[in-house]
Amino acid sequence: MNKVLVLDSHGHSALSIVRSLGRHDVSVTAGADSTFALGPQSKYAADSYVYPDPDVDCYAFLDHLTDHLTDEDYAAVVPATDKTTALLARHKVDLERTGTKVATEDWETFSLAYDKSRTFDIVEGLDVPAPTTVAPTSPADLDRIRGDLSYPVVVKSRSKSIWTEDGTHELSRVDDSHYADSPDELDSVYRTISESSAAFEAHPPLIQEYVPGETQTTVVLADRGEVLVHFQERRLRTDPPSGGNSTLLSGVRNRRMFEHARELIEALEWTGPAQVEFMRTPGGQYRLIEMNGRYWGSLPLAINSGVDFPWYHYQLLRGERPDPPPTYRTDVLQRRLLYGDINWLGHHLAEGNVGAVGPFLRAFVGPKHTFVSVDDPRPTAVALGEAALVGTRRCGAATGSKLRERRRNVIRDDVPVVD
């Protein structure tokens, strides 16, 4: 039995899993919440499966998935996003009664990475450098600690993907509005973010010391805390430019960063894929920012650089020990999220930085694109259309927002001061 169900195949990461396993003659079913998704378009997908949108009703999704796994003969089901990985980990015991392996950590361990507050509680006992990270539980608690923090700070959710007890889902991403430069500004930012979602009532946001530098990550496949496979990458451009999703990145090697990541993975006794994110400071130090216990969005870069994580993960699920190459390429430059890179350009143009146009255009020539595959053209065509449409809209929105802000500032500067 070598049949695998890959969820979330509307995304680039899941598409790369479909392609990887298909190239190794694994029978792959590409699952998504719509028929017009990238995965089912791939020639490496033997079949497709459309399920109810978990965002609309996660319990309907789980019931539908359970019935599907019961009816089919899958070796494993593999989630590829925050929301489905968390959902499958929480319900892993029930789903595995169908006879299908769920390719996530057990919930008890997964929750230690899912809730960043618990992650940093563990890090306090390790030799892993990390910024000050606090988790206020009330406005009074915030008042008590905000004067003791080093600024600037960033307010962030305990998890990018939040599932509430009633089955609703919220996605929380950090943008420029999440930063604060003083205790008073933190009070305003924290309260605004906390009040923006009912989910934060049960899961209050974290406050983390801002660390300047370049985001670098170590991604791994582990077995009970032993790192079997790893790859490292650096983010050359992000959306937004102040820090966020990578839009242009390349491979890198750093032993110190790897050892920090390995210490955390060992402490958690982690099994499966994981992403350990660091900030490399201008002084060359690595400070832990967060850990994500799932496949990462830049997975195609690792595969294109010679580290075929999905195939090694499949071998591990079958009880085999992967045999990865002793090293990997660091000369592969990859553009991820074309629409994000268009948005990156929009931010710079709104600031009057026309010099950003050159690097943006050059990225069409040299770097690989996450979804492009000469031997699998249909998903490529679909992704290009989607990226152009979404990116143009986001670029326009970002540029318009920045220009409106600049006009407001000009108006304020022009208002005469009356003594």
C-alpha positions in Angstrom: 0.0 0.0 0.0 1.7 3.2 -1.2 -1.2 5.5 -1.6 -1.0 8.9 0.1 -3.5 11.7 0.5 -2.0 15.2 0.4 -4.2 18.0 1.8 -4.0 21.8 1.1 -3.0 21.2 -2.5 -4.2 24.7 -3.5 -0.8 25.8 -2.2 2.8 25.6 -3.5 4.1 23.5 -0.6 1.5 20.8 -1.0 2.0 20.9 -4.8 5.7 20.2 -4.2 4.8 17.2 -2.0 2.5 15.9 -4.7 5.2 16.2 -7.3 7.9 14.7 -5.1 6.0 11.6 -4.1 4.6 11.2 -7.6 8.1 11.2 -9.1 9.0 8.4 -6.7 6.0 6.3 -8.0 3.8 6.9 -5.0 0.1 7.0 -5.8 -0.9 10.5 -4.7 -4.4 11.9 -4.2 -4.4 15.7 -4.2 -6.9 17.0 -1.7 -8.2 20.6 -1.6 -11.4 22.5 -0.8 -12.0 23.3 -4.5 -11.7 21.5 -7.7 -9.6 24.2 -9.4 -6.6 23.9 -7.2 -2.9 23.4 -8.1 -2.5 19.9 -6.9 -5.2 18.2 -8.9 -3.8 19.9 -12.0 -0.5 18.1 -11.6 0.3 15.1 -13.8 1.8 13.5 -10.6 -1.7 13.4 -9.0 -3.2 10.0 -9.6 -6.6 11.2 -8.1 -8.2 14.2 -6.5 -10.4 14.7 -3.4 -12.5 17.8 -2.7 -13.4 18.3 0.9 -15.5 20.9 2.8 -13.7 24.1 3.6 -12.3 23.8 7.2 -12.6 27.5 7.6 -16.4 27.3 7.2 -17.0 24.2 9.4 -14.0 22.3 10.7 -16.3 19.5 12.1 -17.9 19.0 8.7 -14.4 18.8 7.3 -13.3 16.2 9.9 -16.4 14.1 9.3 -16.0 14.1 5.6 -12.2 13.3 5.8 -12.9 10.4 8.3 -15.5 8.9 5.9 -13.0 9.3 3.0 -10.1 7.7 4.8 -12.4 4.8 5.9 -13.5 4.2 2.3 -10.0 4.5 0.7 -6.8 2.5 1.4 -4.3 5.2 2.2 -1.0 4.6 3.9 -0.9 8.2 5.2 -2.6 11.6 5.1 -0.2 14.6 4.9 -1.3 18.1 5.8 0.7 21.1 4.5 -0.6 24.2 6.2 -0.9 25.5 9.8 -4.6 25.1 10.0 -4.9 21.5 8.8 -1.8 20.3 10.6 -3.1 21.7 13.9 -6.6 20.2 13.2 -5.3 16.8 12.3 -2.8 16.7 15.2 -5.7 17.5 17.7 -7.8 14.7 16.2 -5.0 12.3 15.3 -6.2 9.5 17.5 -9.7 9.4 16.0 -8.5 9.8 12.4 -6.0 6.9 12.8 -8.8 4.6 13.7 -9.5 4.5 10.0 -6.2 2.6 9.5 -4.5 5.7 8.0 -1.3 7.2 9.5 -1.7 10.9 10.2 1.6 12.6 9.3 1.7 15.0 12.2 3.1 15.0 15.7 0.9 13.8 18.6 -1.2 16.6 20.0 0.6 16.7 23.3 3.9 17.4 21.6 2.5 19.4 18.8 0.9 21.9 21.1 4.3 22.8 22.6 5.2 24.3 19.2 1.7 25.4 18.3 1.5 27.7 21.3 4.6 29.9 21.1 4.3 30.8 24.8 4.9 27.2 25.7 7.8 27.0 23.2 9.6 29.8 24.9 8.9 28.4 28.3 10.9 25.3 27.2 13.6 27.5 25.6 14.3 29.1 28.9 15.9 25.9 30.1 18.1 25.5 26.9 21.3 27.0 25.6 19.4 28.7 22.7 19.5 32.5 22.5 16.1 34.1 22.2 14.5 37.5 22.6 12.5 38.4 25.7 9.0 37.0 25.1 6.2 37.5 27.5 2.5 36.5 27.5 0.2 38.9 29.4 -3.0 37.4 30.6 -4.9 40.6 31.3 -4.7 44.4 30.8 -3.5 44.7 34.4 -0.7 42.2 33.6 0.2 44.3 30.6 0.4 47.4 32.7 2.8 45.6 35.1 5.3 44.5 32.5 5.3 47.0 29.7 7.6 49.4 31.5 10.3 46.7 31.9 10.6 45.8 28.3 13.3 46.8 25.8 11.8 48.6 22.8 10.8 48.2 20.0 8.7 45.1 20.5 6.3 43.2 18.3 2.8 41.9 19.3 2.1 38.5 17.7 -0.4 35.7 18.0 0.6 32.5 19.9 0.1 30.8 16.6 -0.5 32.0 13.0 -3.4 29.7 12.8 -5.9 29.7 15.7 -8.7 27.1 16.2 -11.3 27.9 18.8 -13.3 25.4 20.7 -16.5 26.2 18.6 -14.6 25.2 15.5 -13.9 28.6 14.0 -10.6 29.4 12.5 -8.6 32.7 12.4 -5.3 33.5 10.6 -3.1 36.0 12.3 -0.1 37.5 10.5 2.3 40.1 11.7 2.4 43.4 9.8 3.7 46.9 10.4 0.8 47.7 12.7 2.0 45.1 15.2 5.1 47.0 16.3 5.5 49.4 19.2 8.3 51.7 20.1 7.3 52.7 23.6 5.2 51.5 26.6 2.4 53.9 25.7 2.4 52.7 22.1 2.5 49.1 23.2 -0.6 49.7 25.3 -2.5 51.0 22.3 -1.2 48.3 19.8 -1.7 45.4 22.2 -5.3 46.5 23.1 -6.1 47.0 19.4 -4.9 43.6 18.4 -6.5 41.9 21.4 -9.8 43.4 20.6 -9.6 42.6 16.9 -10.6 39.0 17.4 -12.7 37.0 19.9 -10.1 34.3 19.6 -7.6 36.4 21.6 -9.9 36.2 24.6 -8.9 32.6 25.1 -5.4 32.9 23.5 -4.0 36.4 24.4 -1.2 37.6 22.1 2.5 37.5 22.9 4.9 40.4 23.2 8.4 39.8 21.8 11.5 42.0 21.8 12.2 43.1 18.3 15.4 41.7 16.9 17.0 43.5 13.9 18.7 41.4 11.2 18.0 38.8 8.5 15.6 35.9 9.0 17.2 32.5 8.5 15.7 29.1 9.2 16.7 25.6 9.8 14.1 23.1 8.5 14.3 19.5 9.6 12.8 16.0 9.5 13.2 14.4 12.9 12.5 11.1 14.6 11.8 11.2 18.3 14.2 14.2 18.7 16.9 13.0 16.3 17.4 15.2 13.3 17.6 12.9 10.3 17.5 15.5 7.5 18.0 19.3 7.5 18.3 22.3 5.2 19.0 26.0 6.0 17.8 29.1 4.2 17.9 32.9 4.3 15.1 35.3 3.4 16.5 37.9 1.0 13.1 39.7 0.6 9.9 39.6 2.7 6.4 40.8 2.5 6.1 43.3 4.2 9.7 44.4 4.0 9.8 44.9 7.8 9.5 41.2 8.2 7.0 38.5 7.1 6.6 35.8 4.5 9.7 35.2 2.3 9.4 36.2 -1.3 13.0 35.7 -2.4 15.4 33.3 -0.7 18.4 31.0 -1.0 20.1 28.2 0.8 22.8 28.8 3.5 24.9 26.7 5.8 25.6 27.6 9.5 26.7 25.1 12.1 25.8 27.3 15.0 22.2 27.8 13.8 21.9 24.1 13.2 23.0 23.2 16.7 20.5 25.7 18.3 17.7 24.1 16.2 18.8 20.6 17.1 18.8 21.4 20.8 15.2 22.5 20.6 14.1 19.5 18.5 15.8 17.1 20.9 14.2 18.8 23.9 10.7 18.4 22.3 11.5 14.8 21.2 10.0 15.9 17.9 8.9 13.5 15.1 8.2 14.8 11.6 8.9 18.0 9.7 9.5 21.3 11.5 10.8 24.8 10.8 12.9 26.6 13.4 13.2 30.3 12.6 16.0 32.6 13.7 17.0 36.2 13.3 20.7 36.6 12.4 21.7 39.9 14.0 24.2 42.4 12.4 26.7 41.0 14.8 26.3 37.4 13.5 24.4 36.0 16.4 21.4 33.8 16.0 18.3 34.4 18.1 15.3 32.1 18.0 12.1 33.7 16.8 9.7 30.8 16.6 9.2 27.2 15.7 6.5 25.8 13.4 5.7 22.1 13.6 4.7 21.5 10.0 5.8 21.8 6.4 6.9 25.3 5.5 5.9 27.5 2.6 9.4 27.5 1.1 9.6 23.7 0.9 10.3 23.8 -2.9 13.7 25.5 -2.3 14.9 22.6 -0.2 13.8 20.1 -2.9 15.4 22.1 -5.7 18.6 22.3 -3.6 18.8 18.5 -3.3 16.9 17.8 -0.1 13.7 15.9 -0.9 11.9 16.2 2.4 8.5 14.7 1.3 10.2 11.5 0.0 12.3 11.2 3.2 9.1 11.9 5.3 7.3 9.2 3.4 10.1 6.7 4.1 10.0 7.6 7.8 6.2 7.0 7.8 6.8 3.5 6.4 9.3 2.7 9.2 12.3 3.2 7.0 15.4 5.3 7.8 16.0 8.1 5.2 19.4 8.3 3.6 19.8 12.0 2.5 22.8 13.3 0.7 25.7 14.6 2.9 25.3 18.2 1.7 23.0 20.4 -0.4 23.3 23.3 -2.9 23.4 26.9 -1.7 23.5 28.5 -5.1 19.8 28.1 -5.9 17.9 31.4 -5.7 14.2 31.0 -5.5 11.3 33.4 -5.8 8.4 32.4 -3.6 4.9 34.0 -3.7 5.1 36.2 -6.8 2.1 38.2 -5.5 4.1 38.8 -2.3 7.1 40.0 -4.3 4.8 42.4 -6.2 3.5 43.6 -2.9 7.1 44.1 -1.7 7.6 46.3 -4.8 4.5 48.2 -4.0 5.7 49.0 -0.5 9.0 50.4 -1.9 7.4 52.4 -4.7 5.0 53.9 -2.1 8.1 55.1 -0.2 9.5 56.6 -3.4 12.2 53.9 -3.8 12.1 53.4 -7.5 15.4 51.6 -7.3 13.5 48.5 -6.1 12.2 48.0 -9.7 15.6 46.7 -10.9 16.0 43.9 -8.4 12.3 43.0 -8.8 12.6 42.6 -12.6 15.9 40.7 -12.3 14.2 38.1 -10.2 12.3 37.0 -13.3 15.5 35.9 -15.0 17.8 34.1 -12.4 15.7 32.6 -9.6 13.6 29.5 -9.8 9.9 29.9 -9.0 8.3 27.7 -6.5 5.4 26.5 -8.7 7.2 26.4 -12.1 8.0 22.9 -13.5 8.7 22.3 -17.2 7.6 18.7 -17.0 4.4 19.6 -15.1 3.0 22.7 -16.9 -0.7 22.8 -15.9 -0.2 23.9 -12.3 2.4 26.4 -13.5 -0.1 28.1 -15.8 -2.8 28.2 -13.1 -0.3 29.6 -10.5 1.0 32.3 -12.8 -2.6 33.6 -13.5 -3.5 33.6 -9.8 -0.2 35.3 -8.8 -0.6 38.1 -11.3 -4.2 38.7 -10.2 -3.6 38.6 -6.5 -0.3 40.5 -6.7 -1.6 43.3 -8.7 -4.5 43.8 -6.3 -2.2 43.7 -3.3 0.4 46.0 -4.8 -2.3 48.5 -5.6 -3.7 48.3 -2.1 -0.3 48.6 -0.4 0.7 51.5 -2.6 -2.6 53.3 -2.1 -2.4 52.8 1.7 1.1 54.2 1.8 0.3 57.2 -0.4 -2.8 58.0 1.7 -0.6 57.9 4.8 2.0 60.2 3.3 -0.7 62.7 2.2 -2.1 62.7 5.8 1.4 63.4 7.1 1.9 66.3 4.6 -1.5 67.8 5.7 -0.5 67.6 9.3 2.9 69.2 8.6 1.1 72.1 6.7 -1.3 72.9 9.6 0.0 76.0 11.3 0.8 75.8 15.0 -1.2 78.3 17.0 0.2 79.3 20.4 
